[in-house]
Amino acid sequence: MPKYKILFDGEFEDEVFDSEEEAEDYALYLSNCAKEGAEILNLSNPGDYDYNDYDDDFEVIRVED
């Protein structure tokens, strides 16, 4: 049975998922958390943390058992 992992911002996450849907839901959750963190950093010090430079690349990868 295939398993799925998330490649988020160039690095694999530790979690392994049983379905592609579960993996994508978790990747979207991670993406939303990262966006919120970037927004908070931008609000606290916009000169150092540009919210527009934020990139939330992720990919769901099928892996074998």
Secondary structure, DSSP 8 states (H G I E B T S, - for coil): --EEEEEETTEE-S--BSSHHHHHHHHHHHHHHHHHHHHHHHHH-TTT--GGG----EEEEEE--
